[in-house]
Amino acid sequence: PAGLQFITPYAAATIGEYFMEQGRDVLVVYDDLTRHARAYRELSLLLRRPPGREAYPGDIFYVHSRLLERSTHLKEELGGGSLSALPIIETEAQNISAYIPTNLISITDGQIYLSPGLFQKGILPAVDVGRSVSRVGGKAQLPAYRAVAGDLRLSYSQFEELENFARFGTQMDQESRETLARGRRVREILKQYQYEPLTVPDQIAALVAVNEGLFDDLDLKEIQNVEKKVRNAVKDRLPGICEKIENGEKISGEDIAAIREAAKEAVG
């Protein structure tokens, strides 16, 4: 029933606040707020409230912002607990500029957009890099990612644009062909296979290898196996650097060079 759908997120937030006040860190996943908005629209129309855009009531933005702003981090004297919100929304025809998606995008600290097109191609997780945005940037990112990834997001977006352009059969210069080849290998590296979670040092090792062009001469089908060799080599030969990465410490140019050399030996 619409009434239960409407009240469920508030009940979940209240339960989360109970554990937060005991000093625990809580994550509430709202799956999904599009259906919650529809339930509220249904209730509002039954109550004969004046409809607004797409027949949603005028206070739908306030309803969702009030819910999500219950997320907080308490001071130590109040227990030090925290409550984080992960709202999920459903798009229609991949339209993130619709009413409810734009409302929630403006409330949250960013969004991860999962693309049906990438999912159908077998690229998992199907994260669309171009449409996924963070408004806290590097503040929530480990220093090792910033040191290694750099402009990877921008260059990968450029690769996707170039790949779409190349489908028209346009002749490419050597630099464009190299960009396409590197981008396809980056895409292979970004795939995560089922039941194979990767540690942060594993991810850093793979990113250093692909950024240095160590996979450029490999066939795409070979990359998964070679990537595993690279990760194992870095883990076995450089435990000190791996520990530094996991502890959130900055890595130096010498550390990156050591990872690169270990990866080179693993690739052969």
N, C-alpha and C positions, 0 to 999 in steps of 0.2 A: 504493500500500500504506500501511497505517496507520503502519508504522514510519518510512517516508520523510516522511509528513505530520507526524509528531511531531517529527522532528529538523530539519526545514527552518527553522523560525524561529530555532533556535539557530545554525544555519549562517549565516543572514543576519546575526544579531547579531555573530557572530565576524568576518565580512567587514567589517561596519560599524566594528567596533572597530579593525580594521587601518588603515582610512583615518583614523579619529579620532585614532589615535596619531601619525599623520603631520601633525597640526595642521589637519585638514579638518573641516568641519561636515557631518554625515551624518544623513540621515533614513531610517529603516527603517519601511516600511509592512507591517504584519502583516495579511494578507488571506486568511482571516480566522481569528480565534482561537476562534470557535465550532466550526469544523471541526477545529481543533487539539485542542480539548477532547474532541470525539467520538473522535478517533483515539487519544488517551490513555486514554479510557474503554474502547475496544475492546482495547487492549493490556493494560490492568489486569485486565479480565475474563478474558482469555486466561491471564494469570499467576495467576488465582484470588485476586486481592486483594479484600478485602471492599468491596463497593460502598456508597456513601453516598447522598446526595440525588440523585434522578433517575439513579441507578446510576453517577454519577461517583465516582471514587476520592476519599477524604477529603482528599488533599493537592493537589487541583486548584488551589485558591487560591494555595498556596505555589508551584506550578509556574509560574503566570502572573505572580505578583508577582516572583519571582526573574528571570524573563525581562525584564519591563518595567523593573525597577530597574537593569538594566544601562545604561540611558540616563543620561548624565552630561555634565558640562562640565568639562574638565580645566583646571587652573591654567596660567598662562602658562609657568611653568618646565617643565611637562610637555608643552608643545606648544600648549596653548590650544584643542585640538579639542573637538568636542561630538558627542554621539549622541542624537538625538531619536526617540521611538517614536510611531507613529500606529497603534494597534490598531483593527481593524475587527471588529465582531461582527454576527451575523445574529439578528434577533428572530423569534420564532414568534407570529403573529397580533398583531404590534405590542406584545408583552408585554415591557417593559423591566425588569419585576420578577422575571423568571425567574432561575434560579441563576447561569448564566454571565454574563449582562449585569450583574447586581448585583455580582458579584465584581469585574468589570473597572471598573465605575463607581466602586467604592470605592478602586481602585488609582490611577486616572488623575486628572488635574487638571481634568477636565470631560468633557462629551460633546456631540457634534453629532448630533442625531437627525434622520434623513432619513425623512420620512413618505410612505408609499405613497399616501395619500389626496391629499396636495398634488401628488405627481407625476402622478396621474391627472387632476388639474384643470389640468395644464400649468403649474404654478407651479414654476419652476426657478431656482436650486437648491431642492430640496424640503425646506428646513430648517424643522423645527417649533420655533418660537421658545419655546413654553411648556415643551417637554421638553428643550431644549438648555440646558446649564448650564456655567458656568465657575467654577472654584474659585480662580482667580488674579485674576479680575475685571479692574480697570483697570490692574493692574501690567503686563500684556502688551498693553495697548491704547495706540495713539497718542493724545496729548493732544487732538488735533482731534476724534476720535470722541467723547471724553468731553464736550467742550464743546458738540457739536452734537446727538448722539444723546440724551444725558440719560436721561430715563425712557421712551425709545421702546419698549424691550422690554416694560415693564409695560403701557403704554397699548395696544400691539399685542395683547398677550394678552387685555386687557379687550375689545378690539374683536372678537377671535375668539369669546369667550364670548357677547358681545352678538349677533354674527351667527348663532351657533347658536340662541340664544333667539328671534331674529326669524323663524326658519324656521317657527315654530309659528303664524305669522300674527298675532302679538300687535301691538296698536296701540302705536306708539312716539311719545314726545314729541319736540319739535324738537331738543333736545340729543342724544338718542339717535340720531336720523336723521343729525345732523351728525357724530357719532362714527363711525357706519357709513360715511358718505361719505368721511371723512378716512382711515379704516382701509383702505378699498379702494384708495385712491390710494397709501397707504404700501406696500401689498402689490404694486402695480404697479411702484413704484420699486425694491423689493427683488428683482425679477426680474432675472436675468442671462441674456442671450441667448447662444446658442452662438457660439463663436469671437469673443466681444466682451468681453475682459477689461477691467475698469475700474481706473484708477489711483485712489489715495487722494483726490486733489483732486476727481476726477470724482464719487466717492461723497459727499464732503462737500458739494459744490455741490447735488447732488440732494436730500440730506437737509435742507439749509437751506431749499431751495425748498418741499419738502413740509411741513416743520414750520411754515413761515410761511403755509401755506394758499394758495400760488400756483397749485396744481393743483386747488383745490376746485371751480372753475367749469368745468373741462374734462371732456369725455367721456373715459371710460377708454381708448377706442381712440386718443385723441389724445396720451396722456401720453408714450408712447415717443418720438415725434418731438419733442415740446416739451422733454422731458428732455434729448435730444441738443443742442438749441439752448442750453439752460441751461448744460450742461457746456462747450460750445464757447465761450460768452460769457465764462464765468469764466476759462477757460484763456487766452483771447486778451487780456482786459482786466486781469486780476489775476495776472500771472506771478510777482510777488514773493510774494504770499500762497500761491500754489500751491507755490512752492519751499520756503516755510516749513513747509507741511503735510507735504511729502515728507521733509523733514529731521527730522521728529519734534518740531518746536518747538511751543510753545503758541500758540494764536491768541486774539487779544483780541476784545472786544466790537465794536471798530471794524472788525476784519477780517471778522467775521460780518456786520456791517451792510453792508460793501462787497460781500460775496458776495450778500447779499439784494437789493441795488439792481441789481447786474448781472443777477441771475436775473429780477427784475421786468421789466427792459427786454427781456430775451429772450422772456419769456412774452407781453409786450405788454399 
